Amino acid sequence: MIPGSATQSIGAQKRRYNQWVANETLEDYALRFTATRARRSAFSVANTAIGGVSFLACEAIGGSITLAYGFSNAVAAIVAAGILMFLCGAPIAYYAVRYGVDIDLLTRGAGFGYLGSTLTSLIYASFTFILFAIEASIMSFALNMAFGIPLPIAHLVSALIVIPIAAYGIRRISRMQLATQPIWLILQFVPLLYFALSQSDKLQQWSAFSGESGSPDGSISPLLFAGAVATLLSLLPQIGEQVDYLRFLPARKEIGALRWWSAMLGAGPGWVVIGAFKLLAGSFLAYAALAHGVPAERAAEPAELYRLVFVDVFHSPAVALIAMGVFVAVCQTKINVTNAYAGSIAWSNFFARITHSHPGRVVWLVFNVLLALLLMEIGVFRAIHSILGIYANFAVGWIGALTADLVVNKPLGLSPPHVEFKRAHLYDVNPVGVGAMALSIFLSTLVFLGAFGEELRPVSAIIGLVVAFAAAPLIAVATRGRYAIARTDADLPAHRGAFLCSICENDFERADMAFCPAYGAPICSLCCTLEARCHDMCKPGKRLEDQISAAINVALPRRIAAFFRTRLGRFLGVLVVFALVVAYLLAQIYVAYGSLAPTARPIVGTTLWIVFWALIILLGLASWFIVLAHDSRRTAEKEAERQALILTQEIEAHKATQHAMQKAKESAEAANLAKSRYIVGLSHEIRTPLNSIFGYAQLMEGAPIESNADGVRIIRRNAEHLASLLDGLLDISRIETGVTRLSWEKVRLPEFLDQIVEMFRPQAEAQGLTFIYERPETLPSVVNTDPKRLRQILINLLSNAIKYTPSGNAALKIRYRGQVAEIEVSDTGLGIRADDLETIFEPFERGRMPQARALPGTGLGLTIVRLLTQVMGAEITVQSTPDSGSKFLLRILLSEVAQPDERSPRAAQIRGYAGPRLQILIADDDGGHIDFLTRILRPFGFNLTAAKDGAAALELAASARPDVAILDISMPALDGWSAAEALRRAFPDMMIVIISADVHDMRSAGRAGGAHDAFLVKPLDVQQLLDLLQRKFALEWICGAEKSSAAPSAPPAPPAGLTPRREELLQLGRIGYVRGIETKLSEWETEEPDAASYIAVLRAMVKRFDFNKYMDVLKAERRDG
C-alpha cells in the first residue's frame, strides 16, 4: 500500500478455475482443508494408507546397510530408527487427522509459518520424486529381468503407469489398493516365510554377518550404527505420505474412539512396523543372495532378492521370474501411486505460494513423475545410499522441528493448541520451526562435510534431529510464541458452519475460510493463497519483508541496517543467498567425488572453485536483475494503487453524490406527494364556500332585489375565504423556499377578531358545539401586525379545534397585557397523546390516534402555524390530554397604535367621487376580467377604455391619453411588463397598475425597472385598488349607505341637463341595459360635473339592479318638471 494512504479495497472478480482445479475428484482438496463431506470410511482410508508401505526400497535399504555395516549394526539401527520414526510420526498423524490437513498445511501451523513451510514443501516434494525414482527403478529392473523389456522403455512404463490412477485422487487409489492388497500380502509374506523355513541355516549365518565395514566379532560400532540410522532417517517423510491419506478419516465422534485411534495409529506411524519387517527381510535376503553367489553390487536389488525367493518356492527359474515380475510390479505401482499423489500435493503447495497460481494438482502430478523419470534415466538407484544420506540431513531438520512444536510447544502453550494453516492468519515466517530447521541443517551439513572430523560424518543426521528437536522449544521461549498467529478468525460469524467464498463463489466449511479485508468478504484458503494484489493487508507488518527488515534492525547497527534497505544492500543480500546455495551444492559434489578418488581431491576442489566464481558472476547479474525488476514492479504497483485510490475516492464521491441525489429525489417525491395530498384536502375546503356561492347565486336569480342583501354578504364572505385559501397555498410555497415576507399593517383588532369569530361560530354550531369567545374590554382598537399571517394562524388553530371535537365546546380567549396578546384556542375534543406532542408540528404529522387519523386533513396546518409564529417572532405552546381536549396558547406582540388613521370608506359605501373624471385604460386578454373591472369601476364615475392586448393598449393610450393604466401581465403580442415600460416612456405621469393571477410574478416585479406604480393579485381586491387611486389622485369619495341599504329616499334636485336625457335613460331602464345606462351617466357626468351627486344616486340604483326605484325617480322628475 502507499504509505499514509487509506486502506484500499480490491474489486471482487470471480476466479474461474480450470476443470482440473474445479473438479474435487481430481483436485482432492489440495491446498485446503479436507471437507467433512469428502471423508471416507475408516477401513478404506487405512487400507489405502497401508498399501503404500509395500515399497521395496525398504528391502533395498535394509540390504544395503547390512552389506555395508553388518547384521548387528543394521538390525540395531532398524530398531532404533523405527522407534524414532514412530515417535515422530504419532503426533504428526494425530494433529493432521484431527484437523483434516495434509503434511504441508500441518507444517504451516506447527512452527513454520505460511512461507516458512515453502522450504519444507520443497523437501517433501524432493522426497516423493527421489523415492519415486528409486521405486520405479526397482520395477524397471524387474521388468527387464522378467520380460526382457529394455531399461529405458521399462523406466517409461514404470513411471507413466501411475498417472491415470493418481490423477483421480484417493477415490481411484483406494480402489486400486483394495484390489491389489491380497496379491501384495500373499506374495510378500508367504514366500518369505517359506524361504526363511527352507533356509533356516542361513538365519544363523545372517546374524553373524559383519558386512563390509562391521566388526568380525559382530559387535555394534557406534559410528556404523549411527551411519545406518542416518540412512534410515531419510524415510522420516514417509509419515507425510501416510498423512495425505489419513486426512480423509471421519471425525472421531462419528466412527468411535477405538476405530479412529486404530486407523490413525495403524496406518499412520504404524507403517514403521511393516517397514521394519521389510527392512529386516531385505537384510536377510541380501545376505542370502551373497551366500548364493550373487555379486555384492547386485545383492541389494529387490528384483534379484525376490527372484531368489521365488526360485526357492517354485523350483523353476522361468516361473520365478514371472512371479517376481508380477510381485515387484504390484508393489512398486502401489507405492509409486502414493509417491506421485503426495508429490503432486507438495508441488501444488510450493508453487502456489511462490507464483500465486495453481493450474491444478494433475499438472504437478505429471511434473513430479517427469522429474523422477529423469533421475531414473541417469541411474539414481546406483547412488541410493549416498543420496539418502544427504537427504536425511534435510528430512530430520524438518520433521524434528515439526515434532518438537507438536509434542512440546503446543502442550506448554508456546504454540497455539490448534493447527492454523490459512495465509490470512499466519506470519509469513515463524522463526520457531524455520530457525530450528535452519540450525539443524547447518550443523548437520557441517558434520556431514567433515568439519568436525571424519568420525562424526555418519552421525550428521542424528545430530540434526537432536538439534532441531531441542532448538524449536528454545526459540519458542525466546520469541514467546508471538509469531505463530498473525490474527484470529473473529471476523467470521461464530454461528455459521459454511460460508460462500466471495471470489470463486463456492461453499466451504468455516475451517477453510477467512475474512478478507481487501475484498470485505469471506474468502476460501485457496483463493487467499492465490491472491497476488492484496499484499497481505489483512496482517500489516507480518509479511516476510517486514520480518526481515525488523530482524535486520534488531541484529545490526542502525547504519548497516539502513544500508540493507537500499537497492545495493538488497542486491548483496540476494547474491549472498544464491552464493550460499551454490556453495552448498558444490561442497556436496566435492565431498562425494573426493571420497571416491582421494588422490584427485585437489583437482576436484580447484575445478569447483573455478565453477563457483564463474557462477557468482552470472548470479550477480541475475541478482541485480531481480532487484531492479522487484523495484520496477513495486513502483508500478504503487502507481497503480495510487491511481486506484484516486479512482476509488472519486467513485465514493460519485456514490455520495448519487446518494444525495437519491435522497433529494425522494424528498422531492415526498414533497410532491404531500402537496398532492394538501391540494386534495384543499379542494374540499374550496368546494364548501363555492357551494355557498353557487347556491346563493341561483337563489338570487329569481328573488327580489331587496331580499338579496344577506346572500350578497354570504357570497362576499365565502369569496374572501377562497382568497384566503389561495393565499395559504402561496404561504406554503414561500415557507418551503424560505422567502415568506411579512406585511405589517394597522389592524382594527376587535373587528378583526369578530370576523374570525363570525367565520367559525356557525361552523361550530352546525357541528353541535358551543363556541366560546372571550375578550377583554380594554382591548386596543388598532394594532400593528400582519393580518394575513395572524388570520392564517387563528384559522388553522380554530379549524382544528372544531374538526377534532365531536362534542362539547371550542373556545377563543384573548388576553392582552404590555403590548403582548395571549390568544388561547382550546377544545374538549380528542386531544393529543403525550408521545405525539413532540412531532405534532412536523409536516404531515397528525398523531397516532385512530379517531384523529380517520378525519380528513393534510397535516400541514400546525406546521404552517409553527413556521409563521417563528417568522412573526411569536411563540406557541400546546397542552393536551387524550379524550379531554387540547389547548394552544399563542403569545404574540401586537403593539397598540396610539393615533390610528381615520377609517377609509369601504367600497360598498362609495357612490362616486368629486372632481374631474379619471380616464382609465384596462388591458387584459381575458374579456371576462375586462367586463368585471368595467362593471366595478364605472359605477364610481371613472371613464373606462379597454384593450385586448398590450399593443392595442399602446394605440388607445396615444389617442385617449388615460390617467391610469391597469395592465395584465400575460397578454399576447406584448406582455404587461413591456407595455408598462412603453407607457412610462410615453406618459411619465401616468399611474400604471400591474395585475396578475400568478403570485410568483411579484418576485419579478422589479423587471420593469420602476415602470409600474403598483402590483395587485387576482382575484382583485376592489378596496385595495380604490385606495391606490385615492392616494394617487387625492380623490374625495362621495359615500352613501351600504349596498344592502335602501337607496336615498330624497335624491338631490335634478340638474338642468336631465331633461334632454330623461327619455333615453328611461328607455334603457325599461330594457334593463345596465352597461348602456352607465355609459350615458358617465357621458353626462363628463359634460356636466356639477350633476355628479345626482348621477351618483342613479348609478347606485343601477349598480344594485334596483330598476323600480331608478324608473320612479326619473318619472318623478318628469312630473315635477
N, C-alpha and C positions, 0 to 999 in steps of 0.2 A: 504493500500500500504506500501511498505518498505520505511522507512524514507530515504529521499535523493535519492530515485530511480526515474528513468524516468517514465513518465506516461505509464502505461501498458494497452494495449488494450486487449479485450476479443474476442476470436474467436466466430464468429456468428454460432449458432447451432439452426436449425429450431425447434421451440416449437410446438409440435403437441398436441392440447387439445383433451380431450376425447369428445365423441359425445354430452354429456350434455353441455359442455362449448362451443363447436364449433357451436351448434345449437342455433342461436339467439332467436328462438321462446321459447326455454327452458330457456336460459340464461337471456333474456330480458334486455341486456345491464347493467347487474350488474357490479359494479366496474368501470364503464366507462361513458363517455358522451353519452347521448341518441341521436343516429344518426338521422339526419334530415329525412332520408328515412323511419325511423320507426315511425314517428309521425302519429297520428290518428286524426280523426275529433274531433272538439271541443265538440260536443254533446256526442260522445262516451266516451271521456275521462272524462268529467264532470259527466256523468251518472254513470260511473264506480266508480268514487271517492265518489259520494253521496251515492251510495249503501252501502258503508262501515259504514255509520252513523246509520245503522239500529240496531247497537248493543244494547242489553237490559241491559248492565251494567249501562247505564245511568239511567234507571228506578231503578235499584238496588241501585246505589249510591244516587240518589235523595231520594229514600225511606229511606235508612239507615241514612242519615244526618237529615232527617226530624224527624224520630223516636228518634234520639239522641239529636238534638238541637232545635227542634220545627220549626213551619212554618216560623216565622219571620226571624230567623237566616238562615234557609235553603234557602229560596227564595232570601234573600239579598245576600247570598254567591253565589247562582247560577247566579244572575245578575252580581255581581262583577267579579266572576271568568270568566264568559262568555265574559265580556268586555276585561279583561286581555288577555284571550286566543285569542280573535280576533285580538287585537293589536299586540300581539307577532306573531301570525300566518300570518298576512298580509305580512310583509316584507319577511318572510321566503318563503312563496309561490311565491311571486313576483320574487325574485332572483333565486329560483330553476327553475321556469318555463322559465324565461328569458335565463338562461344559460344551460338548459337541463340537470340538475343534480339531483340526489336523495339527501335525507337529510344528508347522511353521507358525500358525496362529497362536499355539500354546507358547512358543518361544517368545513371541512379541510381548505377551502379558506376563511372562515369568522372568523378568530381569533384563531384557534386551531392548525393548522399545520398538517403535514402528520401523525405522530404517536400520536400527542395530541388528535386527533379525534378518536383514538382507544378506549379511555375510553368512549367517547360518543356513539360509536358503541355498546359497551357493555351495556350501559344504555338503549339505544334504543332497542337493542335485548331483554333485560330483560323486557322492557315494552310490547313487542309484545307477548312473551310467557306467561307473567303473565296475560295480558288481554285475550290472547287466552284461558288460563286455566279457567279464570272466565267465559268467554262467553260459552265455551264448557260445563262447569259445569252447567250453566243455562239450556243449551239444554239437558243435561243428565237428570236433574231433570224433565224437561217437558216430555221427552220420558218415564221416569219411571212412571210419573203420568198418562199420557195419554194412554200408550200402555203396561204398566207393565213390561217394559224391566229392568232387574237388573242394578243397577248403574254401576258396573264395565264394563259390556258389553255396556251400554249406553255411558260410557266415551270413549270406543274404537271407537264406531260408530261416536260419535260427533267429535272426533279428526281426525280419519283417512279419513273421508268422503271428507275433503277439499284437500287432497294431489293430486288426479287426476286433480282437477280444477286448483289449484295454480301452479302446475308443469309446465303448458303450458303458464304461464305468462299472460300479460294483454289481449292477444287475446281471450283466453278462459274465463278469468274472466269477461271481458266486455260482452261477450255473456250471461254468467250466470246472471250477474247483470241486464242486459236488460230484460231477460226472467222473473226474479223474482221481478223486480221492481213493477209492478202493484199489485202483491199479497201482497207485503210488505206494500205498501202505503194504499191499501184498508183495510187490516186487522189492520193496525196501527192506522189510523185516524178515520175511520167510527165508529168502536166500541167505541173508546174513546169519540167521540162526543156524541154518543147515551148514553153512560154511564153517561157522565157529565150532560146531559139534564135530564136523568131519576133520577139522584141522586143530583139534584141541591141543596137540603137541606144540603148535605154533603159538598158542596163547602164553605158555610158559616162556618160550624163547622171546616173544614180544616184550614181556615185562623186563627182560634183561638187556634189551637192545639199548645201546648207548648212543647210537647215531653218529653223525659226522663230527660233532664237537663235544658230545657228552662225555662224562667220566666213565671209564671202563667198569668201575665198581657199581655203577647205577645210582650214585648219589646225586642229589639235587644241587645244581650250581645256581647261586642267586642271580648271576648275570644272565645265564642262559634261560633261567626261569623267567626273569624279567623281560628278556627279549621275546620269549614265546607269548607272554602275557600281552606285551605291546602289540604284537601282530594280531592277537585275538581281539584286542580292544578296538581294532578297526571295524569290528562288527557291531559296535555300540549303536550306530544309527539305524540298525535293523529295527529297533523299537519304534522308529518313526514310521516305517512301512506297516508295522502292526497297528499303530495308532490310526493311520489313514483309513483302515477298515473299521477299527473299533469305534470310531466316532459315530457310526451308524447304529450302535446299540441303543435300544429303547431306554427310557429313564428307569431308574431303579424301582420307583414306586409302581411302575407299570408291569414289570416282569418278576418282581420279588427280589429280595436281597440276595438269596442263595444263587439264583440263576445269574443275576447281574455280576456278583463277585466271581463266580466260577468262570463266566465268559471273559470278564475283564482280565483276571489273573492268568487263566489258562491260555488264552490266545494273545495276551499281551506279553508281560515278562516271562510267561511260561514257555515261550518259544525257545528259551535258553535250555530247557530240559531236553527237548528233542534235538536242539542244536548241539548240545554237549554229547549226546549219544552219537550223533553223526560224526562229530569231531573225533570221538574215540574210535568209531568204526573206521574212519579214514586213517587213523594212526595204525590200527591193527592191519588193515588191508595193505597199507604201504609197506609194512614190514613183511607181510606175506608175499607181496609182489617181488620184493627183493629176494626173498627166500626161494621163489620160483624162477629166479633168473632174469627178472625184468630189470633193465638198466635203471640206475638211480635217477637219471634225469626224467624218466617217464613213470617212475614208481608212484608219484603223487597225482597222476592224471586220473580223474574219476572214471573215464571210459576204460582205461586199462585195468583199473581196480575191479570194476564190476564185470568186465569180460572174464576176469579170472574167477570171480564168484560164480557166474553163470556156467562157465565151463565145468566147474566142480559140481554144480547142481545137475546140469543136463548131460554131461559127458559127451557133448557134441560141440565142437568149435563153431560150426555154422549156426546151430540153434542158439548157442550162447551169444554170438554176435548180434543176431536179430533181437533176442531178449534184452541184451544190453542197450541196443539202439533204441528200442521202444521205451525202456525204463528211463534212459537218460533224456530222451525227447520229452517224455511226460514230465519228469522232474524239472527240467530246465524251462519248459514252457510255463509251468505253474509259477516258478519264481520270477521269470522274466516278465510275465504279465504284471506281477506286483511291482517289479522294478520300474517298468515303463509307466505304470499308473502313478506310482509315488513320484517318479521323476517329473511327470507332466504337471503335477500339483506344485512341486518345488520350483520348477522353472516359471510357472504362472505367477507364483508369489514373488519371485525375484524380479522378473521383467515388468510386472505390473507396477511395482514401486519405482523402478528405475525409469521406465518410459511413459508411465501413466496411460498405458494402452493394454488391451487384453484381447487378442484375436481368438482366444478360445483354448481350452485345455488340450484339445486334439492337436492343435498346431505344435504345442510344446511336447506332446507325446511323440510325434514324428521327429521333432528336433532331438529329443533325448535318445531315441533309437538310432538316429543317424550318427550322433556323437559316439555311441557305443560301437556302432559298426566300424567307425574309423579306427577306434582303439583295437578292435578285433583284427583288422587288416594289418596293423603294424605289429601284432604279436604281443598283446598285453599279458597273455597268460604266462608267457615265459618269465615276466618280471613281477609275478603276483606277490612274492614275498617282500620285495623292496617297495613296491607300490603301496601295499597295505601298511608297511612300517611307517612310511612318510605320512600317509593319510591319517594314521592313528593319532598323530600329534594334533591335528585339527579336530578330529572327532571327539577326543577326550576333553579338549578345551571347551567345546560347545556343550556336550552332554554333562560334563562336570559342573559347569556354572548353572545350567538349567536345573539339574537335580538339586543343587545347593539352595537355589531360590525356592524350590517346591517343598523341600523337606526341612529347611532351616529358617529361611527368611519369612515365609508365609506363616508358619506356626508362631514365630516370635513377633509377628506384627511389623517386620521390616519390609514387607511387601504386601499389597492388597490381598485379602483372602480369596478373592475371585480372580478369574482369568479374563482380563480385558484385552481385546485384540484389535479394536477399531482404531483407525488412524486418527479420528477426531478426538479420541480420549487419551492418546498416548503421546509422551515425549518422542521426538524422533530417535533419540538415543538415550538409553538408560545405562549409566556407567556401571551399574552393578554387574549385569551379565556381560556387556561388551568389554568392560575393563578386566573382569576376571578371565574371560576367554583370551583377550589380547595378551595379558600377562602370562597365561598358561602356554599359549602358542610360542611366545617369545622365548620363554625359558626352555621349553621342551625342544624347540628348534636349535637353540644354542647347545643343549646337551647332545642332540642328535648329530650336530655338525662336529662334535668333539671338542667344543670349547672348554669343557670341564674334564677332559680326558677320555680316552677311547673306552675305558672300562665302564663308563656311565652311559655310553650311547644306547645300549639296549634298553635302559630303563627310562628313556626320554618320555614315553607315553604315560608311564606310571607317574613320573614327576609332574607331567602336565595335568593329569587327572586330579592329583592331590592339590596342586596349586590352584586350579580352577575352583575346586570344591571349597577350599579354605578362603580364597580371595573374595568370593561373592558375598558372604556374610559380612566380612570386614569392610568392604566398600559400601554395603548397605548401611552399616552402622555409621560410617563416616559421612555418608550423604543423607542419613536419616530417612532414607527411602522416599525422598521428595520427588525423585524423577520417575516414579512408577506410573502415576496417573496425572495427566495434564488437566483434565476436567471430568466431571461426572455426567451421568445421563439424566440429571434432574430436569432438563428442559423437556423431556418426553413425558407425557401424561402417565401416571403410575398405574391407572386402572385399565389401560388398554393392552391387549396382548398382541395385536397385529397392527401394522402401520403401512400406509401406501408410500412408496418411495416417490419423491417429487420429480425424480429425473427419469428413471426407467418405467415408472408408473406400475410397478408390480408390488404385490403384498408380501411383507416379510414379518417375521416374529420380532418382538422387542429386542431380543439378544443380538439381532443382526442390524439394528437401526441406530442412528444417531441424529441429533438435531443439528442442522447446518445453518449457521447464521448468515452465510453468504447467500443462500437461497431462501432463508427464512422459513424452512420447512424440513420435515424428516427426510433422511437420505439413507439408502442401504449401504452396507460396508463396502461392497464392490464399487458402486458409483463414487463413494467417498475416496476410495483408493485411486480411482482413475481420474479424479478431478484435478486439473492442472492450473486452473485460473484463480483459485481462491487463495493460494499462498498461505494456507493454514490460518486464516483469520480467526478460526474458532479457538485457537490456542496461541495467542501472540506471545513472543519471547520464548517459545518452546520448540522452535524448528532447529534443524541441525546447525545452520549458520549462526543462529543466535547462541546456541550452546557452545559452539567452537569459539565464538567471539568472547563469551563470558569466561570460558576456560582460559583463553589467552590473557584476558585482563587480570585474572587471578594469579596465573602462573608466572607471568612475565612482567618486567618493569613497564611503566606506562609508555615510554618512548618506543620500546621494542614492540609492545602490543599495538601501538598506533601504526607502526611500520607494516605489520601484517594485515592491516586493514587497507593498505594501499594496493594498487594494481601490481607493483613489483613484489610486494610481500606475498600476495596471493599466488603469484606465479611461482615463487620459490617454494611455497607450501605444496602446490600441486606437483612440482618437479621432484621434491623430496619423496612424496608418496610413491610416485612412479619409480623413482630410483630404488626405494626400499623393496618394492615388489620384484623388480628385475634382479636386484642383488640377491633376494631370497631364492629365486628360481635358478640363477646361475650358481649359487652356492650349493643347491641340491644336486645340480649336474656335476659340479666339481667333486662333491663327496662320492656320488655314485660311480663315476668313471675313474676317479682317483683310487678308489678301493679295488676296482677291477685290475688296474695296471699301476701299481705304486711307483714304478720307475718312470712312468710318463706323467706323473702328477705335476711337475714343474711346467711342462709344456702345456698341459691342460689348463693350469692356472693362468699362465701368460696369455693363452688364447682367449680365455674367458674375460680377462681384464680388458683386452682389446675390444672384445664384443661389447662389454659393459659400457666403455666410454663412447663407442660408436652409437650405441643405443641411447646414451644420455644426450648426445647431440640431437638425435631425432626426437627424443622425448621432450627436450627443451623447446623445440619448435612446436610440438604438439601441445605442451603445457601453455605456452604463450597464446597459441590459437584458442585454446579452451577458455583462458581468462578473458581474452578480447571478445570472444563470442558470448561469454556469460555477461560481460558488461554491456555489450550491444543489446543483448536480449533484455536485460534489466532496464536499460534506458528506453527501449521500445515499449516494454510493459508499463513503465512509469508514465510515459507519454500517453499510452492507450488508456491507462487508468485515470490520468488527469482529464483527458477528453471525455472518457466515460462518466467521470464525476461531474464534469460541466454539463454533459447531456442529461445526466440523472437529475441534477439540480434544476435544469430547465424543464425537464419533464414534471418534476414535482411542482415547479411554479405553474406550469400549464394545468396540472391537476388541481392545484389550489384555485387557479382562476376559473377552471371549469366547475369546481365545486361551488365557488362563489356565484358563478353564473347560474348554476342549477338552483342554488338557494334563492337567488334573485328571481329566477323564473317561477319557482314555487311560490315565493312571496307575491309575485305579480299575479299568478293564477289565483292564489288565495284572496288577494285584494279584489280581483275581478269578480270572483265568486261572491265575495262579501258585498261588493257593490250591486251585483245582480240580486242578491237576497234583499239588500236595502231597497232597491228600486221596486222589487215585488211588494215589499211591505209598504213602501211609499205610495204605490199605486192605490192601495186600499185607502190610505189617508186622503189621496186626491179625489177618489171616487165619491167619498162621503160629501164633501162640500159641493162637488159637481152635481150630485144628485139633488141637493137642495136648490142649486141654481137652476137646473133644468126644470125641476118640478114647479118652482115658483114662477119661472118664466112662462110655462104652459098655463098656469092658473091666471097669470096676468093678461094673457092674450084675450081671455073672454070676460074679464072682470072690469067693473067701472074704474075709472082712473082714481077716484077718491079712495078706493079700498086697496090701492097698490102700495101705499107708503110703507107698511110693515114688510111687505115682500121685497121691496127695493132695498130696505136696510139689511134684510137677511142675505140677499144676493151680494150686496157690497161686502158684508162681513165675511161670507164664505169665499168671495174672491180674494179678499185680503189674506184669508187663511191659506188659500192656494199659493199666493205670492210668498207667504212665509215658508211654505214647504219647499218651494223652489229655492228660496234663499238658504234653506237648510242644506240642500244638495250642494250649493255653492260653498257653504261653510265647510262641508266635509272635504271637498276638493281643496280648499285653501288650507285647511288644517293638515291634510296629508302632505301638501307641498310646502308647508311652513310659511305661507305668505298671508296668514289671517291678519287683517288690519281692523283696528277699532275706529269707530266714527263717533266721537264724543259730541253729544248734543244736550241741549237744555230740555229736560223731560218733565212734564207735569205728572209727578209721581202718583197722586191719588187717582187721577183719571187713568193713568197707565195701569195701575193695579186693578181698577174697576173693570177695565177692558178685559184683563186676564180672567177675572172672576166671571164676567159676563160670558166669556167663552166656555168655561169649564163647569159652571154651575148647572146649566142644562144637561150636560153630559152626565154629570154625577146623578142628578135627579132621574134622568132616563134609565140609569142603571140601578135605581132604588137606593142610592146612597145619600147621606146627608152631607152637604158641602158647608164647611165651617170657614168663615172668613173673619179674621180679627186684625184690626189695625189701630194704632194709637191716634188720638185726636190731634196730637202735636206733630203729625207727620208733615215734613216740609212740602210746600206746594210744588216747587220746581227744584230739580237736582241735576247735576252733571253726570251723564253716563252714556253708554252706547245702548240705545233702546232695543235695537235688533238682537244684540247678544244677550242682554238681560231677559228679553222676551223669550228667546230661544231656550235659555236655561230653565225658566219657570215653566214653559210649555212642556218640556221634556219631563221635568220632575212631577208636574201635576198629572200629565197623561199617564205616567207610570203608576202614580198613586191610585188613580181611578181604575186603570186597567187591571191591576193586581189586587183589587179589593172586592171580593164577592159581596160583602155586606158590611154595614157599619158606616163609617164616615171617612171623608178625605178633608184635610184642613190646610188652609193657607194662613199663617200667622206672621205678622210683621212687627218687629221691634226696632226702634231707631234711637241711637244714643251716640253722641260725639261724632257725627258725620258718618257713622258706620251703621248700616242696616243689617239686622239679622232676620233673614227670611226663612221661616220653617215650613217645610212641606211634610205632612205626616198622614198616615192612614192606619186603618185597622185591618189590613189585608193579610196576604200570605206570609209576608216577612222574608227575611234572607237568613240562610244558615251562617253560622259563625265562620266556617271554613271558606265560605264564598265571599265574605266581606272584603278580603284582600284582592280578589280578582273581579269583583262586580263592575269596576270601572274600566276593565280591559275590553278591547274591541271584541264584539260578538259573544261576550260572556253574559249569560242570562241566569247563572246559578244552576244548581243541580236538582232543584225541587221539581218533581214531575208536573205539579199543577202549574208552575210558572212557565215551564218549557212548552206546555200544551197551548199556551196563548200565543197569538200572532205577534210578531215583533222581529226587529233586525238585530237587536243587541248593540246598537250604536248610540242610543240616546244618552246613556250615562257617560260614555266615552267622550261625546261632544260636550257634555256638561263639565266634565273634569278639565278638558282642554281649554274650554272657554273661560272657566274660572281662573285657571292659571294665567291665561293671556290677560285677563282683566285685573290680575293681582288680587283675586278673591280667594276664599277658602271654603271648601265644602267637606263636611263630615257626615257620617251615617251611623245610626244606631238601629238595630233591628233584632227582633225576636221571632223565630218561626211561629206562624199561625197567630201572632199578636200584632203584626204590623211593623212599619218602618218609619224612621224619622230622619229626614235630610235637613241639615242646617247649613244655610249659605250665609257667610259673613262677607259683606262687600262694602267698599267705600262709595257712598252716594253723597257727595258734598252738596250742601244746600246753596242755591243761587240767591244771593241777597236781594238783588233788584232784577226780577225777571222781566223780560220784554213783554210788551202787550201782545196778546194772543192774536195771531194773524187770522183773518176771517177764513172760514172753510169754503171750499169750492161750492158747496151746496148753498151757501149764504150769498154768494156773489151774483149780482144780477147784471153787472156791467162795470164800466169804468168811465170816469170823466176825462175829457180831453180829446185830442185828435186821435183818429182811428189808426191803429198799427197795422201795417201790411205784413202778413206772414206768408212765407213760401214753404210749402211742405213737399219734400221729395222722398218718395218711397215706391218700390216696385210692387208692393202689396196694396191693391186697391182697397181691400177691407180696412187696412190701417189708416189709409188716407181718409176714408169715409168716417172712421171713428174719430180721428182728430178734427175733422171738419165739423161733425155734429157736436163735439165737445167744446171747441173754441169759438165757433161762430155765434152761439148764443151770448157770449160775453162781449160781443161787439167788435171782434177782430175781423179784418178783411183778409180772406184766405185765397191763395193761389196754389195749385197742386201740379206736380210733375212726376212722371213715371220712372225717371232715371236721372243720373247726375248731369248728363249732357243737356237734357231738356230743362233741368233746373237752371243751368247757366244761361240758356236762351231767355227763359222767363224773367230771370233776375235782371237781365240787361234792359228789359222793357218796363218791368213793374217796379224795379228798384225797391225791394222789400226791406222792412226794418229788421225782420227776424227770418232766419232760415232754419228749418228743422229737417235734418238730413239723416236718412237711414244709411248704415254702413254698407250693407250688402245690396248693391244695385248693379245691373248690367251696364256695360259700356264704360261707365265712370263711377267708381265707388264713392262712398261718403267722404272718406279721407281726402281723396283727390279733389272732389267737388268743394270741400271746405277750404282747401288751400287756394283754389282758383277764385272762390268768392271773397276770400280775405284779401287777395291781391287786388281784386276789382273794387271791393267795398270795405275799406278798413274799419268803418264804424258799424258795420252790420253785426248783429248778435247771431252767432251760429251755435246751434244746439245739435249734438250728435246723439242719435238713439240707436240701440241695437238689442236684439234678443239674446246675443251671446255675451254673457257677463265677462268672459275671459278677454273680450275686446277692451275692457277697461285697462288691462295691462299694456295695451298698445296705444293708449290714449295720447301718449307723448309723440306719436309718429307724426301728427300734423304740425308739430312744431309751434304750438300756440295758436293754430288757425281756428280752433273752436273755443267757445266760451263755457260750455257745459257738456256733460255726458250723462244721459239718462238711460235706464234699462227698461226694456219691455217686460211685462206689461207696464204701461206708462202710468206714473203717479201724477194725476192732473194737478193736485195741490202743489206738488214739487215744481211742476212747470209754471204754474201761475205765480209761485213765489219767486222764481227766477225772473219772470217778466216784470214783476212788481219792483224787484230790486234794481233791475237794469234800467227801467224807464220811469221809475218813481210813480207808478200808477196809483191813482186814487180810486179804490174799489167802491162801487155802488152796491150796497148789501141790502138783502131783504130777509124774509123768513126762510126756514129750512125747506128743502124741496118738498118735504112731505106736508108742509103747511099749505093752507089755502092761499090763493092769490090775494093781493091787497084789495080791500073792498072799495076803497076810494082812490082810483088811479088819478094821476095828475091831470090837470086840464089839458085837453087835446091841443096840440100845436096847430098853427095855421096850415102847415103843409100836409095835414091829414086828409083834407077834403079831396084833393085830386087823386089820392092814393087809396081811399077807403074802399071803393068798389072792387078794385083789383085785389086788395087784401082779403075782402070778404069772399070773393070768388075762390081764392087759393085756400081759405079756411073751409069752404064748403066741401072741396075735394080732399082735404087733409094733406095738402102738399107742403110738408114741413120745410124741405130744403128751399122751395120757391119762396115761402113766407120769410125765411131767414135771409135770403138773398135780397128781397125787397126792403126788408127792415135795415139791412146793412147799407144798401144804397141810400136810403132815406137818411140814415144817421150820418153818412158821409156828407150829404148835401146840406143837412140841417143839424149841426152838432147840438144846437140848443134843445132839440127834441129827444135827446139821449135818454132822459128819465122816463118819458112816456114810452119810447121804443123798448126800453128795458122791461117795462111791465108786460108789454105784448110778447116780447121774446121769452120771458119766464113762463107765460101761459103755454106758449108753443112747446117750450122745452119739456114741460111736464105733460104734454099732449092734452091739455085742458081746453079743447076747441070750443066747448059750450061757452065758457067764460069769455074766451077770445072773441067769439061772434057777438055775445051780448054786449061787450064793451064797445066794439066797433059800431053796432047798431044803435046803442045808446048815444054815442057821439053824433050819429047821423040824425037822430031825433032831436038832439039838443041843437044841432046845427040848423 
